[in-house]
Amino acid sequence: MKFTVQVPELRGAAPVRIGNVYPCRGGRPASLGYMHILIAIAGERFPQGQTGLFLTVNRDGEPVGVTQYGMHVVTDWTPVGFVDGLDDLELTIRAE
């Protein structure tokens, strides 16, 4: 799996949706230009509400990790891009 990164500059505020790309904040990932891609929104897992599930990619679009944040935090973030078609992705789990 690899993502082609075509993000020229920061954009204005946008609604939170599957496929949004956000810059990593703070620490080594931020200094290396890593980005979080919102891949799913989980249900009422935590007392404060829904949880955003993210795939972390480097500047070359290669996956380097995963993380999660409460959606109440994500609503304040400004996306830097969007992954087309991610919200329509459907995978099959099967026995080998």
Sine and cosine of phi, psi and omega as CSV:
sin_phi,cos_phi,sin_psi,cos_psi,sin_omega,cos_omega
0.00,0.00,0.69,-0.72,0.05,-1.00
-0.47,-0.88,0.58,-0.81,0.04,-1.00
-0.94,-0.35,0.72,-0.70,0.10,-0.99
-1.00,0.07,0.85,-0.53,-0.09,-1.00
-1.00,-0.05,0.87,-0.49,0.03,-1.00
-0.74,-0.67,0.89,0.46,-0.06,-1.00
-0.91,-0.41,0.98,-0.18,-0.07,-1.00
-0.97,0.25,-0.60,0.80,-0.05,-1.00
-0.32,-0.95,0.21,-0.98,0.04,-1.00
-0.92,0.40,0.59,-0.81,0.04,-1.00
-0.95,-0.31,0.12,-0.99,0.04,-1.00
-0.97,0.23,-0.07,-1.00,-0.01,-1.00
-0.87,0.50,0.57,-0.82,0.02,-1.00
-0.59,-0.81,0.41,-0.91,0.03,-1.00
-0.91,0.42,0.49,-0.87,0.05,-1.00
-0.96,0.27,0.81,-0.59,0.03,-1.00
-0.41,-0.91,0.40,-0.92,0.02,-1.00
-0.85,0.53,0.76,-0.65,-0.02,-1.00
0.96,-0.28,-0.24,0.97,0.05,-1.00
-0.88,0.47,0.59,-0.81,0.02,-1.00
-0.90,-0.44,0.79,-0.61,-0.02,-1.00
-0.84,-0.55,0.59,-0.81,0.07,-1.00
-0.94,0.33,0.58,-0.82,0.13,-0.99
-0.91,0.41,0.53,-0.85,-0.05,-1.00
-0.91,-0.40,0.82,-0.57,0.12,-0.99
0.97,0.25,0.44,-0.90,0.10,-0.99
0.96,0.29,-0.22,-0.98,-0.06,-1.00
-0.88,0.48,-0.70,0.72,0.02,-1.00
-0.83,0.56,-0.65,0.76,0.01,-1.00
-0.92,0.40,-0.66,0.75,-0.01,-1.00
-0.92,0.39,-0.40,0.92,0.02,-1.00
-1.00,-0.05,-0.02,1.00,0.03,-1.00
0.98,0.20,0.42,0.91,0.02,-1.00
-0.93,0.38,0.43,-0.90,-0.02,-1.00
-0.74,-0.67,0.50,-0.87,0.09,-1.00
-0.97,-0.22,0.75,-0.66,0.07,-1.00
-0.94,-0.35,0.85,-0.53,0.01,-1.00
-0.95,0.30,0.92,-0.39,-0.06,-1.00
-0.96,-0.27,-0.29,0.96,0.01,-1.00
-0.24,-0.97,0.38,-0.92,0.13,-0.99
-0.85,-0.53,0.91,-0.40,-0.04,-1.00
-0.99,0.11,0.36,-0.93,-0.03,-1.00
-0.94,0.35,-0.44,-0.90,-0.11,-0.99
-0.96,0.28,0.89,0.45,-0.05,-1.00
-0.98,0.22,-0.61,0.79,-0.04,-1.00
-0.93,-0.38,0.38,-0.93,-0.01,-1.00
-0.84,0.55,-0.53,0.85,-0.05,-1.00
-0.99,0.17,-0.09,1.00,0.08,-1.00
0.81,-0.59,-0.51,-0.86,-0.10,-1.00
-0.94,0.34,0.35,-0.94,-0.03,-1.00
-0.83,-0.56,0.73,-0.68,0.09,-1.00
-1.00,0.00,0.75,-0.66,0.03,-1.00
-0.97,-0.25,0.76,-0.65,-0.14,-0.99
-0.81,-0.58,0.60,-0.80,0.20,-0.98
-0.98,-0.18,0.78,-0.63,0.00,-1.00
-0.99,-0.14,0.77,-0.64,0.01,-1.00
-0.83,-0.56,0.44,-0.90,0.06,-1.00
-1.00,0.05,-0.08,-1.00,-0.03,-1.00
-0.89,0.46,-0.41,0.91,0.01,-1.00
-1.00,0.05,0.01,1.00,0.01,-1.00
0.99,0.13,0.21,0.98,0.00,-1.00
-1.00,0.00,0.74,-0.67,0.04,-1.00
-0.88,0.48,0.71,-0.70,0.00,-1.00
-0.78,-0.63,-0.08,1.00,0.00,-1.00
0.10,-0.99,0.00,-1.00,0.06,-1.00
-0.68,-0.74,0.39,-0.92,0.04,-1.00
-0.36,-0.93,0.08,-1.00,0.04,-1.00
-0.58,-0.82,0.51,-0.86,0.04,-1.00
-0.63,-0.78,0.51,-0.86,0.12,-0.99
-0.90,0.43,0.66,-0.75,-0.03,-1.00
-0.90,0.44,-0.40,0.92,0.05,-1.00
-0.90,0.43,-0.40,0.92,0.05,-1.00
-0.99,0.10,-0.67,0.74,-0.09,-1.00
-0.89,0.45,-0.52,0.85,-0.04,-1.00
-0.88,0.47,-0.34,0.94,0.02,-1.00
-1.00,0.00,-0.09,1.00,-0.04,-1.00
-1.00,0.08,0.46,-0.89,0.07,-1.00
-0.96,-0.28,0.87,-0.49,0.00,-1.00
-0.94,0.35,0.51,-0.86,0.05,-1.00
-0.97,-0.26,-0.10,0.99,-0.01,-1.00
-0.08,-1.00,-0.10,-0.99,-0.03,-1.00
-0.52,-0.86,0.65,-0.76,0.06,-1.00
-0.99,-0.12,0.94,-0.35,0.02,-1.00
-0.90,0.43,0.68,-0.73,0.12,-0.99
0.99,0.14,-0.12,0.99,-0.04,-1.00
-0.91,0.42,-0.59,0.81,-0.01,-1.00
-0.94,0.33,-0.29,0.96,0.02,-1.00
-0.99,-0.13,-0.04,1.00,-0.06,-1.00
-0.91,0.41,0.77,-0.64,0.04,-1.00
-0.73,-0.68,0.85,-0.53,-0.03,-1.00
-0.92,-0.40,0.47,-0.88,0.01,-1.00
-0.95,-0.32,0.76,-0.65,0.10,-1.00
-0.99,-0.15,0.82,-0.57,-0.04,-1.00
-0.62,-0.79,0.30,-0.95,0.10,-0.99
-0.96,0.29,0.50,-0.86,-0.01,-1.00
-0.98,0.21,0.00,0.00,0.00,0.00
